[in-house]
């Protein structure tokens, strides 16, 4: 993404008082992923993740997400994320980076 697009998005978040407006750029490290049940391609799973970003205390947190069961994140995978400084638990993970 071009730098100006990211900056424009951050400005819009501040103007609209989005809870992610104060988000820090960081990463998550996958600690565990719950096992899929059945044969459905997309399923709601719990990912235990070690969350880290500059200025935010590192912690392990469960993330409930809908994932393609053909592309589950491997344990130990590090994915880029934005972590809210003021809204605990608000995390935006770049799950698309798994496909790259």
Secondary structure, 3 states (H helix, E strand, C coil): CCHHHHHHHHHHHHHCCCCCCCCEEEEEEEEEECCCCCCCCEEEEEEEEEEEECCEEEEEEEEEEEEECCCCCCCCCEEEEEECCCCCCCEEECHHHHCC
